[in-house]
Amino acid sequence: MSAEATPPLNPTTSDAHRRRARARLDLRRLGRAALLGPAARDRLPAAIVHMAGVHRGHHPHADLEPLRRAYLLAESSHRGQMRKSGEPYITHPLAVTLILAELGAETTTLTASLLHDTVEDTEVTLEQVRRGFGEEVCYLVDGVTKLEKVDYGAAAEPETFRKMLVATGNDVRVMSIKLADRLHNMRTLGVMRPEKQARIARVTRDVLIPLAERLGVQALKTELEDLVFAILHPEEYEEARRLIAAHDESGEDPLGGIAQEVRGVLREAGIAAEVRIRPRHVLSVHRVLRKRGELRGTDFGRLLVLVQEDADCYAVLGELHTCFTPVIAEFKDFIAVPKFNLYQSLHTAVARSGGEIAEILVRTRRMHSSAEAGVIALGNPDAHPQPGEGTAGADGERADPTRPGWLSRLLEWQRAAPDPDTFWHTLREDLAQEGEITVFRPDGGTLGLPAGASCVDAAYACHGEDAHACMGARVNGRLATLGTVLRDGDTVELLMGQDPGSEPSRDWLDHARTPAARIAIERRLASHPATERAPQSAPRTPVSGPAMRPVAAGVLVDRPGAAVRLAGCCTPVPPDTVTAFTVRGNAVTVHRAQCPGAIRMQADGRPEVPVRWGESAECRVTLRAESFGRTGLLADLTEAIAGQGVAVISATVEPPTQQRVHHSYTLQLPDAGLLPGLMRAMREVPGVYDVHRAQHPTGTS
């Protein structure tokens, strides 16, 4: 509902010049047109002629008859209602519909937009809308009507808000109309009491702007950001606006010169492209100022290069990086790896010979439409990717072009959340997060995660509730704990256990940033409190008595009467290549030939004793197992060892370090030939990621 809206804010000449060149409604003219009453049958009323023309610009073959009938119903229903500004109320749905038409919304959305306040504010019923315009328009009007009743603030009713977002997930056009409605109300907020302006601005900042970002509607998001910035931070807003005005009045235009050079480079390369200067909006200028402390002439805007095909984007990039000096740290490829809200573009920055640095965006015209309007443009069949155009994400996030991956995940969160309060809490945390990273899976697929996400988040993003069995990860080929924070561009391989009954650890909640991970972990812990995975924090524990020094078995040395023992540092077994040395007490110690201790004694000139294996195959060996901690791991390992017919002489478990546990087993094998199979069986135990022969550092054994 927007009956409290008031006259527009008075933008300065600079602000008006910098705002996107779009025709704005003359509310007084439209008000007079509305008061004249309905036009002749089959003729468009004067009040919607401009909007209909904009709509036909995006949809040349659109049927305008539903818009004509919707306007006539809305105008007659709202007749006599006035806004606080004194304008006829019909000017509000007209303005909202024009905003959506400029963004490329299809006819059904515009029809519902014209009618969006009729059911709540007039005598019109949903049944009348259904009979006159069909089920689809009725569904959208009903959805927007329900949104009007939602309190988005800190005291929001979680269950109501959850239902609203479910409706949005089922048809994003509901939220599209709501966002356009909020934008027009924010444009006309000026005469409200300051405290009410601030309250509406805070709700817009905390909930609706993040939703616009996640739905990819950048055109609405950026204007809403500036309007909120002006209300909540008027001094900083004025400072940024003054800087923009001073720059405009200075006549200096370094971006214009760079744009001309870029046009020349692309012309010589035979690449058909349009090069535009894209001014930064007020809040963006403020952010750059805070980041750098002072502004350069090129900081007031960016260059936008528009081409026809995806391949042309990379051709443009090649020319830019060849003819200018690229700033490599600024390069981002959102074409190969689209953002979670379907945004695609190449981002780069180049320096010209004079030292000026310009940020450049390169995208196709289709990508530009989607970047500006997000799901609104994706409702346009002309904006859908053609066969072979664009790249669908490996995780299927672009399979439904009208539902960004974030919105699909949103529906999963609300289904998984144990209660509305949990859902609302985790959603608000997610909306408050800024920044996104992309990580790669070993199969080449990608995951979009919030900045600061950990391997826990990656596990639940990949495997859902099966991630309860995750034991650890490899990040860029190196073993990592589940709490490891991921960086943009990392490759993450998740190490999964095979036990379907595995439980997550409560510690994982300390590392979970995404609602999907938090909701799944909390729900599992709540439903299985007795089986929660306990952190491994026991001290070093002997399992079956103190460690026994290995004795010689089946080894022959050329030193009659000498005591012979197998070196504990390398525990040689048949058929290892071995060597032997005399040590203190005239004893002989047998080492594997590649043992570091043996190599060191050879280097020291210690004489070797001839040695060979006898006929006996029985041997004793020490194995080290490395694993991620979990309940029952030690029992599973000893069971695997016993299953190979091997006796455990002793075992020790070291205290865990960052969720990793190290085990040492001294084992008696009836046949040395069993060793490879034994090690293989131990590696197959869920949670074990490595098993190897012990190599203890030693000097003389």
C-alpha positions as CSV (number, residue, x, y, z in Angstrom):
1,M,0.0,0.0,0.0
2,S,1.3,3.5,-0.8
3,A,-1.4,5.9,0.1
4,E,1.1,7.7,2.4
5,A,3.5,8.5,-0.5
6,T,4.3,12.2,-0.9
7,P,5.9,14.5,-3.5
8,P,9.2,13.5,-5.1
9,L,12.6,14.5,-3.6
10,N,14.1,17.4,-5.5
11,P,17.3,16.1,-7.2
12,T,20.0,18.4,-8.1
13,T,20.8,19.0,-11.7
14,S,23.9,16.8,-11.3
15,D,21.9,14.0,-9.9
16,A,19.3,14.2,-12.6
17,H,22.0,14.3,-15.3
18,R,23.7,11.2,-13.9
19,R,20.5,9.1,-13.4
20,R,19.7,6.6,-16.1
21,A,18.2,8.3,-19.1
22,R,14.6,7.1,-18.8
23,A,11.4,9.0,-19.3
24,R,9.8,9.9,-16.0
25,L,6.1,10.2,-15.3
26,D,4.6,13.7,-15.2
27,L,2.3,12.9,-12.3
28,R,0.1,16.0,-12.8
29,R,-0.4,15.3,-16.5
30,L,-1.3,11.7,-15.7
31,G,-3.6,12.8,-13.0
32,R,-5.5,15.1,-15.4
33,A,-5.6,12.2,-17.9
34,A,-7.0,9.9,-15.3
35,L,-9.7,12.3,-14.2
36,L,-10.9,12.7,-17.8
37,G,-12.3,9.1,-17.5
38,P,-12.0,6.1,-19.8
39,A,-11.0,6.4,-23.4
40,A,-13.1,5.2,-26.3
41,R,-13.4,1.4,-26.6
42,D,-10.3,-0.2,-28.0
43,R,-8.3,3.0,-27.8
44,L,-5.4,3.3,-25.3
45,P,-6.1,5.8,-22.5
46,A,-3.7,8.7,-22.7
47,A,-2.3,7.9,-19.3
48,I,-0.8,4.6,-20.5
49,V,0.3,5.5,-24.0
50,H,3.9,6.2,-22.9
51,M,4.1,3.1,-20.8
52,A,2.7,1.0,-23.6
53,G,5.3,2.4,-26.0
54,V,8.1,1.5,-23.6
55,H,6.7,-2.0,-23.3
56,R,6.5,-2.5,-27.0
57,G,10.2,-1.5,-27.2
58,H,11.0,-4.7,-25.3
59,H,8.1,-6.8,-26.6
60,P,7.3,-5.7,-30.1
61,H,4.4,-8.0,-30.5
62,A,2.8,-7.6,-27.0
63,D,-0.9,-7.6,-26.8
64,L,-1.9,-4.3,-25.2
65,E,-5.5,-5.1,-24.6
66,P,-5.0,-6.6,-21.1
67,L,-3.2,-3.4,-20.1
68,R,-6.0,-1.2,-21.4
69,R,-8.6,-3.2,-19.4
70,A,-6.4,-3.3,-16.3
71,Y,-5.9,0.5,-16.4
72,L,-9.6,1.1,-16.8
73,L,-10.5,-1.1,-13.8
74,A,-7.7,0.4,-11.7
75,E,-8.6,4.0,-12.6
76,S,-12.3,3.5,-11.9
77,S,-11.6,1.6,-8.6
78,H,-9.1,4.2,-7.3
79,R,-11.1,7.2,-8.5
80,G,-11.5,9.7,-5.7
81,Q,-8.6,8.3,-3.7
82,M,-5.7,10.8,-3.3
83,R,-2.1,10.4,-2.2
84,K,-0.8,12.6,0.5
85,S,0.9,14.7,-2.2
86,G,-2.6,15.6,-3.5
87,E,-2.2,13.6,-6.7
88,P,-4.8,11.0,-7.8
89,Y,-3.9,7.7,-6.4
90,I,-3.9,6.1,-9.8
91,T,-0.6,7.8,-10.5
92,H,1.1,5.3,-8.1
93,P,0.3,2.1,-9.9
94,L,1.0,3.8,-13.2
95,A,4.5,4.8,-12.0
96,V,5.2,1.3,-10.6
97,T,4.1,-0.2,-14.0
98,L,6.4,2.2,-15.9
99,I,9.4,1.2,-13.8
100,L,8.7,-2.5,-14.6
101,A,8.1,-1.7,-18.3
102,E,11.4,0.0,-18.6
103,L,13.1,-3.1,-17.2
104,G,11.5,-5.3,-19.8
105,A,8.7,-7.0,-17.7
106,E,6.3,-9.0,-19.8
107,T,2.6,-8.1,-20.2
108,T,1.2,-10.3,-17.4
109,T,3.5,-8.6,-14.8
110,L,2.5,-5.1,-16.0
111,T,-1.2,-6.1,-15.9
112,A,-0.9,-7.3,-12.3
113,S,1.2,-4.2,-11.5
114,L,-1.6,-1.9,-12.6
115,L,-4.0,-3.8,-10.4
116,H,-1.7,-4.4,-7.4
117,D,-3.5,-2.2,-4.9
118,T,-7.1,-2.7,-6.1
119,V,-7.9,-5.7,-3.9
120,E,-6.4,-4.1,-0.7
121,D,-7.6,-0.5,-1.2
122,T,-10.8,-0.8,-3.2
123,E,-14.0,-2.9,-3.5
124,V,-12.4,-5.0,-6.2
125,T,-12.2,-8.7,-5.3
126,L,-9.8,-11.4,-6.3
127,E,-12.6,-13.3,-8.0
128,Q,-13.3,-10.2,-10.2
129,V,-9.6,-10.1,-11.1
130,R,-9.6,-13.9,-11.8
131,R,-12.7,-13.6,-14.1
132,G,-11.4,-10.6,-15.9
133,F,-7.7,-11.4,-16.3
134,G,-7.1,-15.1,-15.6
135,E,-5.5,-17.2,-12.9
136,E,-2.0,-15.9,-13.5
137,V,-2.7,-12.2,-12.9
138,C,-5.0,-13.1,-10.0
139,Y,-2.1,-15.1,-8.4
140,L,0.3,-12.1,-8.7
141,V,-2.2,-9.6,-7.4
142,D,-3.0,-11.9,-4.4
143,G,0.8,-12.3,-3.7
144,V,1.5,-8.6,-3.8
145,T,-1.6,-7.9,-1.6
146,K,-0.2,-10.3,1.0
147,L,3.2,-8.7,0.9
148,E,1.7,-5.3,1.8
149,K,0.7,-6.8,5.1
150,V,4.2,-8.0,6.0
151,D,6.3,-6.1,8.6
152,Y,9.9,-6.4,7.3
153,G,11.5,-4.9,10.3
154,A,13.2,-6.5,13.4
155,A,9.8,-7.3,14.8
156,A,8.6,-9.1,11.6
157,E,6.4,-12.1,12.2
158,P,8.7,-15.0,11.0
159,E,5.9,-17.2,9.8
160,T,4.3,-14.4,7.7
161,F,7.6,-13.5,6.2
162,R,8.4,-17.1,5.4
163,K,5.1,-17.5,3.6
164,M,5.8,-14.3,1.6
165,L,9.2,-15.6,0.5
166,V,7.7,-19.0,-0.5
167,A,5.3,-17.1,-2.7
168,T,8.2,-15.2,-4.1
169,G,10.1,-18.4,-4.8
170,N,7.1,-19.9,-6.6
171,D,6.8,-16.8,-8.8
172,V,9.5,-14.1,-8.7
173,R,7.2,-11.6,-10.4
174,V,5.5,-11.1,-7.0
175,M,8.7,-9.6,-5.5
176,S,9.5,-7.8,-8.8
177,I,6.2,-5.8,-8.4
178,K,6.9,-5.2,-4.7
179,L,10.4,-3.9,-5.4
180,A,9.1,-1.5,-8.0
181,D,6.4,-0.4,-5.6
182,R,9.0,0.3,-2.9
183,L,11.2,2.3,-5.4
184,H,8.3,4.6,-6.3
185,N,7.4,5.1,-2.6
186,M,11.1,5.8,-1.8
187,R,11.2,8.4,-4.6
188,T,8.2,10.2,-3.1
189,L,9.1,9.9,0.6
190,G,10.0,13.6,1.1
191,V,7.2,15.1,3.2
192,M,6.9,12.2,5.7
193,R,8.1,12.8,9.3
194,P,11.9,12.2,9.5
195,E,11.5,9.3,11.9
196,K,9.1,7.5,9.5
197,Q,11.4,8.2,6.6
198,A,14.3,6.6,8.6
199,R,12.2,3.6,9.6
200,I,11.2,2.9,6.0
201,A,14.7,3.5,4.8
202,R,16.2,1.0,7.3
203,V,13.8,-1.7,6.3
204,T,14.6,-1.0,2.7
205,R,18.3,-1.3,3.4
206,D,18.1,-4.4,5.6
207,V,15.7,-6.5,3.6
208,L,14.6,-5.2,0.2
209,I,17.9,-4.0,-1.2
210,P,19.6,-7.4,-0.4
211,L,16.6,-9.1,-2.0
212,A,17.0,-6.9,-5.1
213,E,20.7,-7.9,-5.2
214,R,19.9,-11.6,-5.0
215,L,17.3,-11.3,-7.6
216,G,19.8,-9.5,-9.9
217,V,17.7,-6.3,-10.3
218,Q,20.7,-3.9,-10.2
219,A,18.7,-1.0,-11.7
220,L,16.3,-1.0,-8.7
221,K,19.0,-1.8,-6.2
222,T,21.3,1.1,-7.1
223,E,18.6,3.7,-7.0
224,L,17.2,2.3,-3.8
225,E,20.7,2.5,-2.3
226,D,21.1,6.2,-3.2
227,L,17.6,7.0,-1.8
228,V,18.3,5.2,1.5
229,F,21.8,6.7,1.7
230,A,20.3,10.2,1.4
231,I,17.9,9.6,4.3
232,L,20.1,7.6,6.7
233,H,23.5,9.4,6.1
234,P,22.6,12.8,4.7
235,E,26.0,14.4,5.4
236,E,28.0,11.7,3.6
237,Y,25.4,11.8,0.8
238,E,25.9,15.5,0.4
239,E,29.7,15.1,0.4
240,A,29.6,12.5,-2.3
241,R,27.0,14.5,-4.3
242,R,29.2,17.7,-4.1
243,L,32.2,15.7,-5.3
244,I,30.2,14.5,-8.3
245,A,28.9,18.0,-9.1
246,A,32.4,19.4,-8.8
247,H,33.8,16.8,-11.2
248,D,31.0,17.4,-13.7
249,E,31.6,21.1,-13.6
250,S,35.4,20.8,-13.9
251,G,35.1,19.7,-17.5
252,E,37.8,17.1,-17.0
253,D,36.9,13.8,-18.7
254,P,39.7,11.3,-18.5
255,L,37.2,8.4,-19.0
256,G,36.1,10.1,-22.2
257,G,39.6,10.0,-23.6
258,I,40.1,6.4,-22.6
259,A,36.7,5.5,-24.2
260,Q,37.9,7.0,-27.5
261,E,41.1,5.0,-27.4
262,V,39.2,1.8,-26.7
263,R,36.8,2.5,-29.6
264,G,39.8,3.0,-31.9
265,V,41.4,-0.3,-30.7
266,L,38.3,-2.3,-31.2
267,R,37.6,-0.7,-34.6
268,E,41.1,-1.6,-35.8
269,A,40.6,-5.2,-34.6
270,G,37.3,-5.4,-36.5
271,I,35.2,-6.0,-33.4
272,A,31.7,-4.5,-33.5
273,A,31.2,-3.0,-30.1
274,E,29.5,-0.1,-28.3
275,V,31.6,1.7,-25.7
276,R,29.7,3.7,-23.0
277,I,30.8,5.7,-20.0
278,R,28.8,4.4,-17.0
279,P,28.7,6.9,-14.2
280,R,28.9,5.6,-10.6
281,H,25.9,6.3,-8.4
282,V,26.3,8.4,-5.3
283,L,26.8,5.5,-2.8
284,S,29.3,3.9,-5.1
285,V,31.3,7.1,-5.2
286,H,31.2,7.3,-1.4
287,R,32.5,3.7,-1.1
288,V,35.4,4.4,-3.5
289,L,36.2,7.5,-1.5
290,R,36.3,5.6,1.8
291,K,38.4,2.9,0.2
292,R,41.1,5.1,-1.4
293,G,40.9,8.3,0.7
294,E,40.8,10.5,-2.4
295,L,39.2,10.2,-5.9
296,R,40.9,10.2,-9.2
297,G,39.2,11.5,-12.3
298,T,38.5,8.0,-13.5
299,D,36.8,7.0,-10.2
300,F,33.6,8.7,-11.1
301,G,32.6,6.0,-13.6
302,R,33.5,2.9,-15.5
303,L,33.5,2.0,-19.2
304,L,30.9,-0.5,-20.5
305,V,31.6,-2.4,-23.7
306,L,28.6,-4.1,-25.3
307,V,29.0,-6.8,-27.9
308,Q,26.7,-9.4,-29.6
309,E,28.2,-12.8,-28.8
310,D,29.9,-14.4,-25.8
311,A,33.1,-15.0,-27.8
312,D,33.3,-11.3,-28.7
313,C,33.7,-10.5,-24.9
314,Y,36.9,-12.5,-24.8
315,A,38.1,-10.9,-28.1
316,V,37.6,-7.5,-26.6
317,L,39.4,-8.6,-23.4
318,G,42.4,-9.8,-25.5
319,E,42.6,-6.4,-27.3
320,L,42.4,-4.4,-24.1
321,H,45.1,-6.4,-22.4
322,T,47.3,-6.2,-25.5
323,C,47.0,-2.5,-26.2
324,F,46.8,-1.3,-22.6
325,T,48.5,-2.4,-19.4
326,P,46.1,-4.7,-17.5
327,V,45.7,-4.5,-13.8
328,I,45.6,-8.2,-13.2
329,A,44.2,-8.1,-9.7
330,E,41.1,-6.4,-11.0
331,F,40.2,-9.2,-13.5
332,K,37.1,-11.3,-12.9
333,D,35.3,-13.7,-15.3
334,F,31.7,-13.8,-14.4
335,I,30.8,-15.2,-17.8
336,A,32.4,-18.6,-17.3
337,V,31.4,-18.5,-13.6
338,P,28.1,-16.4,-13.2
339,K,27.2,-14.9,-9.9
340,F,24.5,-16.5,-7.8
341,N,22.0,-14.0,-9.1
342,L,22.7,-14.9,-12.8
343,Y,25.0,-11.8,-13.3
344,Q,27.4,-12.3,-16.2
345,S,30.2,-10.0,-17.3
346,L,34.0,-9.6,-17.7
347,H,35.5,-7.2,-15.2
348,T,39.0,-5.8,-15.8
349,A,41.0,-2.6,-15.3
350,V,43.6,-1.1,-17.6
351,A,46.2,1.7,-17.3
352,R,47.0,4.0,-20.2
353,S,50.4,5.5,-20.8
354,G,49.6,8.6,-18.8
355,G,48.9,6.5,-15.7
356,E,45.1,6.8,-15.5
357,I,43.4,3.5,-14.6
358,A,40.0,2.7,-15.9
359,E,37.7,-0.1,-14.8
360,I,36.0,-1.8,-17.7
361,L,32.9,-4.1,-17.9
362,V,32.6,-6.3,-21.0
363,R,29.3,-8.1,-21.7
364,T,26.8,-9.0,-24.4
365,R,23.6,-7.0,-24.8
366,R,21.6,-9.9,-23.4
367,M,23.9,-10.0,-20.4
368,H,23.5,-6.3,-19.9
369,S,19.7,-6.6,-19.9
370,S,19.9,-9.4,-17.3
371,A,22.4,-7.4,-15.3
372,E,20.2,-4.4,-15.1
373,A,16.8,-6.1,-14.7
374,G,17.7,-9.6,-13.3
375,V,14.6,-11.8,-13.0
376,I,12.4,-9.1,-14.5
377,A,14.2,-9.3,-17.8
378,L,14.5,-13.1,-17.6
379,G,10.7,-13.2,-17.7
380,N,11.1,-11.8,-21.2
381,P,11.3,-14.7,-23.7
382,D,13.5,-12.6,-25.9
383,A,16.1,-12.4,-23.1
384,H,16.5,-16.1,-22.6
385,P,19.8,-17.6,-23.7
386,Q,19.7,-19.1,-27.2
387,P,21.1,-22.5,-27.9
388,G,24.8,-22.4,-27.5
389,E,24.7,-18.9,-26.0
390,G,26.1,-18.6,-22.4
391,T,27.2,-21.3,-20.1
392,A,25.0,-23.1,-17.7
393,G,26.5,-23.6,-14.3
394,A,27.6,-27.2,-13.5
395,D,25.4,-27.1,-10.4
396,G,22.3,-26.4,-12.5
397,E,21.7,-23.0,-11.0
398,R,20.7,-21.6,-14.4
399,A,18.5,-24.5,-15.4
400,D,15.4,-22.3,-14.5
401,P,16.1,-18.9,-16.0
402,T,13.5,-17.2,-13.9
403,R,14.8,-18.5,-10.6
404,P,18.3,-17.7,-9.6
405,G,20.2,-20.3,-7.6
406,W,19.9,-18.3,-4.4
407,L,16.1,-18.3,-4.6
408,S,16.0,-22.1,-5.3
409,R,18.2,-22.6,-2.2
410,L,15.8,-20.3,-0.3
411,L,13.0,-22.7,-0.9
412,E,15.1,-25.5,0.4
413,W,16.0,-23.6,3.5
414,Q,12.4,-22.9,4.5
415,R,11.5,-26.6,3.9
416,A,14.4,-27.7,6.1
417,A,14.2,-25.2,8.8
418,P,12.8,-26.8,12.0
419,D,10.7,-23.6,12.8
420,P,10.0,-20.2,11.3
421,D,12.2,-18.4,13.8
422,T,15.2,-20.4,12.8
423,F,14.5,-19.7,9.1
424,W,14.0,-16.0,9.8
425,H,17.2,-15.7,11.8
426,T,19.4,-17.5,9.3
427,L,17.8,-15.6,6.4
428,R,18.5,-12.2,8.0
429,E,22.1,-13.3,8.6
430,D,22.4,-14.3,4.9
431,L,20.9,-11.0,3.7
432,A,23.4,-9.1,5.8
433,Q,26.4,-10.8,4.2
434,E,28.3,-8.9,1.5
435,G,30.5,-10.4,-1.1
436,E,30.7,-13.7,-2.8
437,I,33.3,-16.2,-3.7
438,T,33.4,-18.9,-6.3
439,V,35.2,-22.2,-5.5
440,F,35.8,-25.1,-7.9
441,R,35.0,-28.8,-7.5
442,P,37.4,-31.5,-8.7
443,D,35.0,-32.3,-11.6
444,G,35.2,-28.7,-12.8
445,G,31.9,-27.6,-11.4
446,T,31.6,-24.4,-9.3
447,L,30.0,-23.4,-6.0
448,G,28.9,-19.8,-5.2
449,L,29.4,-19.1,-1.5
450,P,29.4,-16.0,0.7
451,A,32.7,-14.5,1.5
452,G,34.1,-16.1,4.6
453,A,32.5,-19.5,3.9
454,S,34.3,-22.6,5.1
455,C,34.6,-26.2,3.9
456,V,31.5,-26.9,6.1
457,D,29.5,-24.6,3.9
458,A,30.9,-26.2,0.7
459,A,30.0,-29.7,2.0
460,Y,26.4,-28.8,2.6
461,A,26.1,-26.9,-0.7
462,C,27.4,-30.0,-2.5
463,H,25.8,-32.8,-0.6
464,G,22.9,-31.5,1.4
465,E,22.3,-33.6,4.5
466,D,24.6,-36.2,3.3
467,A,27.4,-33.8,4.4
468,H,26.8,-35.1,7.9
469,A,29.3,-37.9,6.9
470,C,32.0,-35.5,5.7
471,M,35.4,-36.2,7.3
472,G,37.5,-33.4,5.9
473,A,38.6,-31.8,2.7
474,R,41.5,-31.1,0.4
475,V,41.8,-27.4,-0.6
476,N,44.0,-26.9,-3.6
477,G,45.3,-30.4,-3.2
478,R,46.3,-30.0,0.5
479,L,44.5,-31.7,3.4
480,A,42.4,-29.2,5.3
481,T,40.0,-29.2,8.2
482,L,36.3,-28.6,7.7
483,G,36.7,-25.2,9.5
484,T,39.1,-24.0,6.8
485,V,37.9,-20.7,5.4
486,L,37.8,-20.8,1.6
487,R,39.1,-18.1,-0.8
488,D,37.8,-17.1,-4.1
489,G,39.2,-19.4,-6.8
490,D,40.0,-22.3,-4.4
491,T,39.5,-25.9,-5.5
492,V,37.9,-28.0,-2.8
493,E,37.6,-31.8,-2.7
494,L,35.3,-33.1,0.1
495,L,36.3,-36.3,1.8
496,M,33.1,-38.2,2.5
497,G,32.6,-41.2,4.9
498,Q,30.5,-44.2,4.0
499,D,28.5,-44.4,7.2
500,P,24.9,-43.2,6.5
501,G,24.4,-42.8,10.2
502,S,27.2,-40.3,10.7
503,E,26.4,-37.2,12.7
504,P,27.8,-33.7,12.5
505,S,29.8,-32.1,15.3
506,R,28.3,-29.1,17.1
507,D,31.7,-27.4,16.5
508,W,30.7,-27.2,12.8
509,L,28.2,-24.4,13.7
510,D,31.2,-22.2,14.6
511,H,32.3,-22.5,10.9
512,A,29.0,-22.5,9.1
513,R,28.2,-19.2,7.3
514,T,25.4,-20.3,5.0
515,P,21.8,-21.0,6.0
516,A,21.8,-24.3,4.2
517,A,24.6,-25.6,6.5
518,R,23.4,-24.1,9.7
519,I,19.8,-25.3,9.3
520,A,20.9,-28.8,8.3
521,I,23.3,-29.1,11.2
522,E,20.9,-27.7,13.8
523,R,18.1,-29.9,12.7
524,R,20.2,-33.0,12.8
525,L,21.6,-32.3,16.2
526,A,18.1,-31.5,17.6
527,S,16.7,-34.8,16.3
528,H,19.7,-36.9,17.3
529,P,21.0,-35.4,20.5
530,A,22.5,-38.6,21.9
531,T,24.5,-39.5,18.8
532,E,26.2,-36.1,18.2
533,R,29.8,-36.5,16.9
534,A,32.1,-35.7,19.8
535,P,35.3,-33.8,19.3
536,Q,38.3,-36.1,19.6
537,S,40.2,-34.6,22.6
538,A,41.4,-37.7,24.5
539,P,45.1,-37.7,25.5
540,R,47.6,-40.1,23.9
541,T,46.1,-43.5,24.8
542,P,47.9,-46.9,24.9
543,V,45.3,-49.5,23.7
544,S,46.8,-52.9,24.6
545,G,49.7,-52.3,26.9
546,P,53.0,-50.5,26.5
547,A,54.7,-50.4,23.1
548,M,57.0,-53.4,22.7
549,R,60.3,-53.1,20.8
550,P,60.2,-55.3,17.6
551,V,62.4,-58.4,17.6
552,A,64.2,-60.0,14.7
553,A,62.3,-62.6,12.8
554,G,63.5,-64.5,9.8
555,V,66.6,-62.3,9.2
556,L,70.2,-63.6,8.9
557,V,73.2,-61.4,9.6
558,D,76.9,-62.2,9.0
559,R,77.8,-61.7,12.7
560,P,77.7,-65.0,14.7
561,G,76.4,-64.6,18.2
562,A,75.4,-60.9,17.8
563,A,72.0,-59.8,19.1
564,V,69.9,-58.8,16.1
565,R,67.0,-56.5,16.1
566,L,64.8,-54.7,13.5
567,A,65.1,-51.0,13.6
568,G,62.0,-49.3,15.1
569,C,62.5,-46.2,12.8
570,C,61.6,-48.1,9.6
571,T,60.4,-51.6,10.7
572,P,61.7,-53.5,7.7
573,V,59.7,-56.6,6.6
574,P,60.3,-59.1,3.8
575,P,60.8,-58.4,0.9
576,D,62.3,-55.0,1.7
577,T,65.8,-54.3,0.7
578,V,67.7,-54.1,3.9
579,T,71.1,-53.2,5.4
580,A,72.5,-53.6,8.9
581,F,74.9,-51.7,11.2
582,T,76.7,-52.6,14.5
583,V,75.4,-50.3,17.3
584,R,76.2,-50.0,21.0
585,G,76.7,-53.2,22.9
586,N,77.9,-55.0,19.7
587,A,74.2,-55.5,18.7
588,V,73.2,-55.4,15.0
589,T,70.3,-53.3,13.9
590,V,68.6,-54.0,10.5
591,H,67.2,-51.1,8.5
592,R,65.4,-50.7,5.3
593,A,67.9,-49.5,2.7
594,Q,66.1,-46.2,2.1
595,C,65.7,-45.4,5.8
596,P,67.0,-41.9,6.6
597,G,68.8,-43.3,9.6
598,A,70.6,-45.9,7.5
599,I,71.5,-43.3,4.9
600,R,72.9,-41.0,7.6
601,M,75.1,-43.9,9.1
602,Q,76.4,-44.7,5.6
603,A,77.3,-41.0,5.2
604,D,79.1,-41.1,8.5
605,G,81.2,-44.0,7.3
606,R,79.7,-46.6,9.6
607,P,80.6,-50.1,8.3
608,E,77.6,-52.1,7.0
609,V,77.0,-55.7,8.2
610,P,75.9,-58.2,5.5
611,V,72.2,-59.2,6.0
612,R,69.4,-61.1,4.2
613,W,66.0,-62.4,4.9
614,G,65.6,-66.1,5.9
615,E,62.9,-68.5,5.0
616,S,60.4,-67.4,7.7
617,A,57.8,-64.9,6.4
618,E,56.5,-63.8,9.9
619,C,57.3,-60.2,10.7
620,R,56.5,-57.3,12.9
621,V,55.8,-53.8,11.5
622,T,54.7,-50.4,12.7
623,L,52.0,-48.6,10.7
624,R,50.8,-45.0,11.1
625,A,47.3,-44.1,10.2
626,E,46.1,-40.5,9.7
627,S,42.4,-39.7,9.9
628,F,39.7,-37.2,10.7
629,G,38.2,-37.7,14.1
630,R,34.9,-39.4,14.5
631,T,33.1,-41.6,17.0
632,G,34.0,-45.3,16.6
633,L,37.0,-44.8,14.4
634,L,39.5,-46.7,16.6
635,A,37.1,-49.7,16.9
636,D,36.7,-49.7,13.1
637,L,40.4,-49.7,12.5
638,T,41.2,-52.5,14.9
639,E,38.4,-54.5,13.3
640,A,39.8,-54.0,9.9
641,I,43.3,-55.1,11.1
642,A,41.8,-58.2,12.8
643,G,39.9,-59.0,9.6
644,Q,43.3,-59.4,7.8
645,G,44.5,-62.1,10.4
646,V,47.0,-59.7,11.9
647,A,47.6,-59.3,15.7
648,V,47.8,-55.9,17.3
649,I,50.9,-55.7,19.6
650,S,50.3,-52.1,20.7
651,A,48.5,-49.0,19.5
652,T,48.6,-45.4,20.4
653,V,46.4,-42.5,19.5
654,E,47.8,-38.9,19.7
655,P,45.7,-36.0,20.8
656,P,43.8,-34.5,17.8
657,T,45.2,-31.4,16.0
658,Q,42.6,-29.4,14.1
659,Q,40.3,-32.4,13.8
660,R,43.1,-34.7,12.6
661,V,44.0,-37.8,14.5
662,H,47.3,-39.8,14.2
663,H,47.4,-43.5,15.2
664,S,50.4,-45.8,15.5
665,Y,50.0,-49.6,15.4
666,T,52.7,-52.2,16.0
667,L,51.5,-55.3,14.3
668,Q,52.6,-59.0,14.1
669,L,52.0,-60.4,10.6
670,P,52.0,-64.2,10.0
671,D,53.2,-63.4,6.5
672,A,54.9,-60.3,5.2
673,G,52.9,-60.7,2.0
674,L,49.8,-59.6,3.9
675,L,51.2,-56.1,4.4
676,P,49.8,-54.5,1.1
677,G,46.3,-55.9,1.7
678,L,46.4,-54.8,5.3
679,M,47.3,-51.2,4.5
680,R,44.6,-51.1,1.8
681,A,42.0,-52.4,4.3
682,M,42.9,-49.7,6.8
683,R,42.7,-46.9,4.2
684,E,39.2,-48.0,3.3
685,V,37.9,-47.3,6.8
686,P,35.7,-44.2,6.6
687,G,37.7,-41.1,7.9
688,V,41.1,-42.6,7.2
689,Y,43.0,-40.6,4.5
690,D,46.5,-42.1,4.7
691,V,48.3,-45.2,6.0
692,H,52.1,-45.6,5.8
693,R,55.0,-47.5,7.3
694,A,56.5,-45.7,10.3
695,Q,59.6,-43.6,9.6
696,H,60.7,-42.3,13.0
697,P,63.8,-40.0,12.9
698,T,66.7,-41.8,14.5
699,G,70.5,-41.7,14.5
700,T,71.8,-45.0,15.7
701,S,68.7,-46.9,16.8
